Amino acid sequence: MLESEEDERTILDYFNTNEYCWRAVLRYVHVKDLIRTERASRRWQEVVLTYLKGARICITIGKYNINEEPNVCRLNRSSFNSFESWTKKKELGSLVVAAYCVGLKNLEIIKENCRNIEALELQDVQCRAPKQLRPHNLRDNFKRLQQLTLISCSITDSCVNQFVADKALEGLKFYDCDALTGACFKKMNLSNLKSLEIDMCSGFESQHMLPAFDRLSELTKLNLCNISSEFLEEIQVGLDKMPKLEKLDLNNDQTIRGEECGEQLSRLARLKQLRLAYQMSDEDIEAITRCCTELVILDLSDCRSMWRDSVRSIWKNAGARLTSLTLGRYYYLKDADVVALIRGCPNLTELAVSGTRQLTRRLPARAAAARRAAAPGRVLQLDLSFTNLSSSLCVEDTDADGPYPDVLRKKYEGLDIIFIEI
């Protein structure tokens, strides 16, 4: 009799008697799989919901990585039916803190079932009439929301104002929203905004953005990318109105003048990451690297206006701090300049140069020696793409024993050389 009762026991019986055991097991199961399995039985549902209590579930797009955080649940568009069913369970819907949705129908699901959401990403929302978004406004329906992202949305500025209402967000991102002009910022509560990203939005106008800069004093991150060069040229005069900026990205694929940009940037004392498409002068680089004393990442994609004096300013003023440096379209760069940067910036993990055709085949050996002297035992990723040397290295090591990236790593110890042929 006792033997029969023992045989009828299941894994749930062991779980119920040893909470440490089942928690240790379930932490290896992805949250999406756990949510699926809770439908197996009421007892299993009780175990799963008890385990998930207090979790913070994030709903994102695409396949999940096996090594990522276990509370990240990745869904594709076809998964929203099951998403709706399990978020209706009070215990699960309340655990969702970040989610994306496609269209207003899915927004309705999140509004009804995920009241604790902190980050929301809207995609492909088509809205020209403000009254469509008024019932979903953030102030009344998403009281804990801090981050809002709009991607590929055909939405007007007035619709954005109706949706955001007077909610004081911490993060705001617009991507591929060409109907927006930036007029929405006039009515927004920007008092708590710390991160602003505008990318691939051709309709934004500086006349709407510049007045908003006076209310962005709390901003720590600003990304303005792939928008008109006229827009970027005009807004540079307002950069010093954001004294707390730590990350700044002003970039597109066109030529941008930077007559006033260097002076403005040099006053951003807290800047840690800087990515620019502006053509800067040697004087600008000297001022920025000297005054921005916390700078660790510097990415200059258009160095055509810079002479070799800028190299000295970079390693002399910021060399002890820099971990990543990119110098694009730097036509005057020579072997000695690259070696000087490697010696003067011992904490670099990434160095990328492009545009020059004055490098020689002796550079890799000299660079490897400089790296060993400056930071022995630490590998530097040296990107020589789109230089004359990239083609030379390809030809030189084509017949070597093994793929030439592996050959180069072995040949030039301390360097991980990357190159794309011109």
GIURUR-V974562 format. One record per backbone hydrogen bond with DSSP energy under -0.5 kcal/mol. CO is the residue of the C=O (numbers start at 1). NH is the residue of the N-H. E is the energy in kcal/mol with one decimal. If there is no record, write none. Layout:
[[CO | NH | E] [CO | NH | E]]
//
This chain:
[[1 | 5 | -2.2] [2 | 6 | -2.1] [3 | 7 | -1.9] [4 | 8 | -1.2] [6 | 9 | -1.1] [10 | 13 | -0.8] [10 | 14 | -1.1] [11 | 15 | -2.2] [12 | 16 | -2.7] [13 | 17 | -1.0] [14 | 18 | -1.0] [15 | 18 | -0.6] [18 | 22 | -1.8] [19 | 23 | -2.2] [20 | 24 | -1.9] [21 | 25 | -1.7] [22 | 26 | -2.7] [23 | 27 | -1.4] [25 | 28 | -1.6] [26 | 29 | -1.8] [30 | 33 | -0.6] [30 | 34 | -2.1] [31 | 35 | -2.4] [32 | 36 | -1.5] [33 | 37 | -2.2] [34 | 38 | -1.3] [36 | 39 | -1.3] [37 | 40 | -2.2] [41 | 45 | -2.3] [42 | 46 | -2.1] [43 | 47 | -1.8] [44 | 48 | -2.6] [45 | 49 | -2.9] [46 | 50 | -1.9] [47 | 51 | -2.2] [48 | 52 | -2.6] [49 | 53 | -1.0] [52 | 55 | -3.2] [55 | 57 | -0.5] [57 | 97 | -2.6] [57 | 98 | -1.3] [58 | 60 | -0.7] [58 | 73 | -3.4] [60 | 75 | -3.1] [65 | 68 | -2.0] [69 | 72 | -1.7] [70 | 31 | -1.7] [71 | 58 | -2.2] [71 | 73 | -0.6] [72 | 74 | -0.6] [73 | 60 | -1.8] [75 | 62 | -0.8] [76 | 79 | -1.8] [77 | 80 | -1.2] [78 | 81 | -0.5] [79 | 83 | -2.2] [80 | 84 | -2.5] [81 | 85 | -1.7] [82 | 86 | -2.3] [83 | 87 | -2.0] [84 | 88 | -1.1] [86 | 89 | -0.7] [88 | 90 | -0.6] [89 | 92 | -0.9] [89 | 93 | -2.4] [90 | 94 | -1.5] [92 | 95 | -1.7] [92 | 96 | -0.6] [93 | 96 | -1.1] [95 | 57 | -2.5] [97 | 118 | -3.4] [97 | 119 | -1.9] [98 | 59 | -3.5] [99 | 121 | -2.2] [101 | 103 | -0.6] [101 | 123 | -2.3] [102 | 106 | -0.6] [103 | 107 | -1.2] [104 | 108 | -1.9] [105 | 109 | -1.3] [106 | 110 | -2.0] [107 | 111 | -2.6] [108 | 112 | -2.2] [109 | 113 | -2.0] [110 | 114 | -2.6] [114 | 117 | -1.2] [118 | 146 | -3.7] [118 | 147 | -2.5] [119 | 99 | -2.1] [120 | 122 | -0.5] [120 | 149 | -2.3] [121 | 101 | -2.5] [122 | 151 | -3.0] [123 | 103 | -1.9] [124 | 126 | -0.5] [125 | 127 | -0.7] [125 | 154 | -1.6] [127 | 156 | -1.0] [128 | 130 | -0.5] [129 | 132 | -2.0] [130 | 133 | -1.2] [130 | 134 | -1.2] [131 | 135 | -0.6] [133 | 136 | -1.4] [134 | 137 | -1.4] [137 | 141 | -2.0] [138 | 142 | -1.8] [142 | 145 | -1.5] [146 | 170 | -2.4] [146 | 171 | -2.3] [147 | 120 | -2.5] [148 | 173 | -2.2] [149 | 122 | -3.1] [150 | 175 | -2.8] [151 | 124 | -1.8] [153 | 155 | -1.2] [154 | 127 | -3.0] [156 | 160 | -1.9] [157 | 161 | -2.1] [158 | 162 | -1.9] [159 | 163 | -2.1] [160 | 164 | -3.1] [161 | 165 | -2.1] [163 | 138 | -3.1] [164 | 167 | -2.0] [167 | 169 | -1.2] [170 | 194 | -2.7] [170 | 195 | -1.8] [171 | 148 | -2.0] [172 | 197 | -2.4] [173 | 150 | -2.6] [174 | 199 | -2.7] [175 | 152 | -2.6] [177 | 180 | -1.3] [181 | 205 | -2.6] [182 | 185 | -1.7] [183 | 186 | -1.5] [184 | 187 | -0.9] [184 | 188 | -0.7] [188 | 190 | -1.0] [189 | 169 | -0.5] [190 | 193 | -1.1] [194 | 220 | -2.7] [194 | 221 | -2.0] [195 | 172 | -2.2] [196 | 223 | -2.6] [197 | 174 | -2.7] [198 | 225 | -2.4] [199 | 176 | -2.3] [200 | 202 | -0.6] [201 | 204 | -1.2] [205 | 208 | -1.4] [205 | 209 | -1.3] [206 | 210 | -2.9] [208 | 212 | -0.6] [209 | 212 | -0.7] [209 | 213 | -1.1] [210 | 213 | -0.8] [211 | 214 | -0.9] [212 | 215 | -2.2] [213 | 216 | -1.5] [216 | 219 | -1.4] [220 | 246 | -3.0] [220 | 247 | -2.3] [221 | 196 | -2.3] [222 | 249 | -2.7] [223 | 198 | -3.0] [224 | 251 | -1.9] [225 | 200 | -1.5] [228 | 232 | -1.8] [229 | 233 | -2.4] [230 | 234 | -1.9] [231 | 235 | -2.0] [232 | 236 | -0.8] [234 | 237 | -0.7] [235 | 238 | -1.9] [236 | 239 | -1.2] [238 | 241 | -1.7] [239 | 242 | -1.6] [242 | 245 | -1.7] [243 | 270 | -0.5] [246 | 272 | -2.8] [246 | 273 | -2.6] [247 | 222 | -2.5] [248 | 275 | -2.6] [249 | 224 | -3.3] [249 | 251 | -0.5] [250 | 277 | -1.5] [251 | 226 | -2.1] [256 | 279 | -2.3] [258 | 262 | -0.9] [260 | 264 | -1.7] [261 | 265 | -2.8] [262 | 266 | -1.9] [264 | 267 | -1.2] [265 | 268 | -2.2] [267 | 269 | -1.4] [268 | 271 | -1.6] [272 | 296 | -3.0] [272 | 297 | -2.2] [273 | 248 | -2.5] [274 | 299 | -2.8] [275 | 250 | -2.9] [276 | 301 | -2.5] [277 | 256 | -0.6] [278 | 280 | -0.8] [279 | 258 | -0.7] [281 | 285 | -2.0] [282 | 286 | -2.2] [283 | 287 | -2.1] [284 | 288 | -2.6] [285 | 289 | -2.5] [286 | 290 | -1.4] [287 | 291 | -2.4] [288 | 292 | -2.5] [291 | 293 | -1.7] [292 | 295 | -1.5] [296 | 323 | -3.2] [296 | 324 | -1.6] [297 | 274 | -2.4] [298 | 326 | -2.2] [299 | 276 | -2.9] [299 | 301 | -0.6] [300 | 328 | -3.3] [302 | 280 | -0.7] [303 | 306 | -1.6] [307 | 310 | -1.5] [308 | 311 | -0.9] [308 | 312 | -0.8] [309 | 313 | -1.6] [310 | 314 | -2.3] [311 | 315 | -2.2] [312 | 316 | -2.4] [313 | 317 | -2.3] [314 | 318 | -2.2] [315 | 319 | -0.6] [318 | 321 | -1.6] [318 | 322 | -2.2] [319 | 347 | -0.6] [323 | 349 | -3.1] [323 | 350 | -1.4] [324 | 298 | -2.4] [325 | 352 | -2.4] [326 | 300 | -3.0] [327 | 354 | -1.8] [328 | 303 | -2.7] [329 | 331 | -1.2] [330 | 333 | -1.2] [331 | 357 | -0.6] [334 | 337 | -0.7] [334 | 338 | -1.7] [335 | 339 | -2.5] [336 | 340 | -2.2] [337 | 341 | -2.0] [338 | 342 | -2.1] [339 | 343 | -2.4] [340 | 344 | -2.5] [341 | 345 | -1.3] [345 | 348 | -1.7] [349 | 381 | -2.4] [350 | 325 | -2.0] [351 | 383 | -2.9] [352 | 327 | -2.9] [354 | 330 | -2.5] [356 | 388 | -1.4] [360 | 363 | -1.7] [362 | 366 | -2.0] [363 | 367 | -3.5] [364 | 368 | -2.5] [365 | 369 | -2.0] [366 | 370 | -2.3] [367 | 371 | -2.2] [368 | 372 | -2.3] [369 | 373 | -1.8] [370 | 374 | -2.3] [371 | 375 | -3.2] [375 | 378 | -1.8] [380 | 382 | -0.8] [380 | 416 | -2.8] [381 | 351 | -2.8] [381 | 383 | -0.7] [382 | 384 | -0.7] [382 | 418 | -2.6] [383 | 353 | -2.4] [384 | 387 | -0.8] [386 | 355 | -2.2] [387 | 390 | -0.6] [387 | 391 | -0.7] [388 | 392 | -1.2] [389 | 393 | -2.7] [390 | 394 | -1.8] [391 | 395 | -2.2] [392 | 396 | -2.6] [393 | 397 | -2.1] [394 | 398 | -0.5] [395 | 398 | -0.8] [397 | 400 | -1.2] [400 | 402 | -1.2] [403 | 406 | -0.7] [403 | 407 | -2.1] [404 | 408 | -2.4] [405 | 409 | -1.8] [406 | 410 | -1.9] [407 | 411 | -2.5] [408 | 412 | -2.9] [411 | 413 | -0.6] [412 | 415 | -1.8] [414 | 380 | -2.7] [415 | 417 | -0.6] [416 | 382 | -1.4] [418 | 384 | -3.2] [420 | 386 | -2.4]]
//
